[in-house]
């Protein structure tokens, strides 16, 4: 039914008396009631498409457990790296022995942890590639983790030069802190999301 047909029908109905009793004609302009037509729309399909069932292997859950346990070790390693590195940055060769000993150990521990989490995380990301639940969160976590890994690799590659050059030492520190921040943000995304 078109809009004009509805208006014409409403005008005729309003102008035609529904009973035989004469009505007084009002003085002044005559305004007939108008009905507005809403265009016909097919009902929206309200049923949601069923999600595809995704089955994970037993290995997936073991790798998740390893990945999570290692991720909790990340923050203490970062703290040890930062505190000892700060001493080395401020005092150079006069830094305390504990800082000179702890910094390479904490940095190596972080590298081993990142290597293990890269293997378990990539393996599980591949196995869960067809699971739509939490996909965006997993991909963001992975992207931040890859960026942090690249930053740590770069910081490690200039570590020897940083011992001799103050500008490179500052760059080493800034890249390491940026990588720690990206990694911590990546960790929090998964921690809060689960």
C-alpha positions in Angstrom: 0.0 0.0 0.0 1.5 3.3 -1.0 1.8 6.3 1.2 -0.7 8.4 -1.0 -3.3 5.6 -0.8 -3.1 5.6 3.0 -3.5 9.4 3.1 -6.5 9.3 0.7 -8.2 6.5 2.7 -7.7 8.3 6.0 -9.1 11.5 4.5 -12.2 9.7 3.2 -12.8 7.9 6.4 -12.5 11.1 8.4 -14.8 13.0 6.1 -17.5 10.2 5.9 -20.0 10.1 8.8 -20.0 6.7 10.5 -23.6 7.1 11.7 -26.8 8.8 10.4 -26.8 11.7 13.0 -25.8 14.9 11.3 -22.9 16.6 12.9 -22.3 20.3 13.1 -19.7 21.5 10.7 -17.0 23.3 12.6 -16.0 26.7 11.6 -12.4 27.4 10.6 -10.0 25.3 8.6 -10.7 21.6 8.5 -7.8 19.3 9.3 -8.4 15.6 8.6 -6.5 13.0 10.6 -3.7 11.4 8.7 -2.4 7.9 9.2 1.3 7.3 8.5 2.2 4.1 6.8 5.4 2.3 7.7 6.9 0.5 4.7 6.6 -3.2 5.0 9.8 -4.9 6.1 10.4 -8.6 6.3 11.0 -9.8 9.9 14.6 -9.9 10.8 16.0 -13.3 11.4 16.7 -13.3 15.1 18.3 -16.7 15.4 22.0 -16.6 15.7 24.1 -18.9 13.6 25.5 -21.8 15.7 29.2 -21.5 16.2 31.4 -24.3 14.9 32.6 -26.6 17.6 36.3 -26.4 18.2 38.1 -29.3 19.8 41.5 -28.8 21.4 44.1 -31.5 22.0 45.4 -32.5 25.4 48.7 -31.0 24.3 47.0 -27.6 23.9 46.0 -27.6 27.5 49.5 -28.6 28.7 51.0 -25.9 26.6 48.6 -23.3 28.0 49.6 -24.4 31.5 53.3 -24.0 30.7 52.7 -20.7 28.9 50.8 -19.2 31.9 53.3 -20.5 34.5 56.2 -18.9 32.5 54.3 -15.7 32.1 54.1 -15.2 35.9 57.9 -15.5 36.1 58.2 -12.6 33.6 57.5 -9.8 36.0 60.2 -10.7 38.6 62.7 -11.1 35.8 61.7 -7.7 34.4 62.1 -6.2 37.9 65.5 -7.7 38.4 66.6 -6.6 34.9 65.4 -3.0 35.5 66.9 -2.6 39.0 70.3 -4.1 38.1 70.3 -2.3 34.7 69.5 1.0 36.4 72.6 0.6 38.7 74.7 -0.2 35.7 73.4 2.8 33.8 74.0 5.2 36.7 77.3 3.9 38.0 78.9 2.1 35.0 81.9 0.1 36.1 81.4 1.3 39.7 78.0 -0.5 39.9 77.7 -3.0 42.8 78.8 -6.6 42.0 75.2 -7.9 42.5 74.0 -5.6 39.7 76.8 -6.7 37.4 76.1 -10.3 38.1 72.3 -10.1 38.2 71.6 -8.1 35.0 73.0 -10.7 32.5 71.3 -13.5 34.4 67.9 -11.8 34.4 68.3 -10.8 30.7 69.2 -14.4 29.8 66.3 -15.7 31.9 64.0 -13.3 30.1 65.3 -14.5 26.7 64.8 -18.2 27.6 61.3 -17.4 29.0 60.4 -15.5 25.8 61.7 -18.4 23.7 59.6 -21.0 25.5 56.5 -18.8 25.5 57.0 -18.1 21.8 57.0 -21.8 21.1 54.0 -22.7 23.3 52.0 -19.6 22.3 52.6 -20.0 18.5 51.7 -23.6 18.7 48.5 -22.9 20.5 47.6 -19.9 18.3 47.9 -22.2 15.3 45.8 -25.0 16.9 43.1 -22.4 18.0 43.0 -20.6 14.6 39.5 -21.8 13.9 38.1 -20.8 17.2 36.3 -17.4 16.9 36.0 -17.0 20.7 38.5 -14.4 21.9 40.3 -14.3 18.5 40.9 -10.5 18.5 42.3 -10.7 22.0 44.6 -13.6 21.1 45.9 -11.8 18.0 46.5 -8.5 19.8 48.3 -10.5 22.6 50.5 -12.1 19.9 51.2 -8.9 18.0 52.4 -7.2 21.2 54.4 -10.2 22.2 56.2 -10.3 18.9 56.9 -6.5 19.1 58.3 -7.0 22.6 60.4 -10.0 21.5 61.9 -7.9 18.6 62.6 -5.1 21.0 64.4 -7.4 23.5 66.4 -9.0 20.6 67.5 -5.6 19.5 68.4 -4.5 23.1 70.4 -7.7 23.5 72.2 -7.1 20.2 73.5 -3.7 21.4 74.3 -4.8 24.9 78.1 -5.1 24.3 78.2 -1.7 22.7 76.2 -0.3 25.6 79.0 -1.1 28.0 81.3 1.3 26.2 79.0 4.0 24.8 76.6 6.2 26.9 74.2 7.0 24.0 73.9 3.3 23.1 73.4 2.5 26.8 70.5 4.9 26.9 69.0 3.4 23.8 69.5 -0.1 25.2 67.6 1.0 28.4 64.8 2.7 26.5 64.2 -0.2 24.1 64.2 -2.7 27.0 61.7 -0.6 29.0 59.5 -0.2 25.9 59.6 -4.0 25.4 58.9 -4.7 29.0 55.9 -2.3 28.8 54.5 -4.0 25.6 55.0 -7.4 27.1 53.3 -6.5 30.3 50.4 -5.0 28.3 50.2 -8.2 26.3 50.1 -10.2 29.5 47.4 -8.1 31.1 45.2 -8.4 28.0 45.1 -12.1 28.4 45.0 -12.0 32.2 42.0 -9.7 32.3 40.3 -11.3 29.3 40.2 -14.7 30.9 
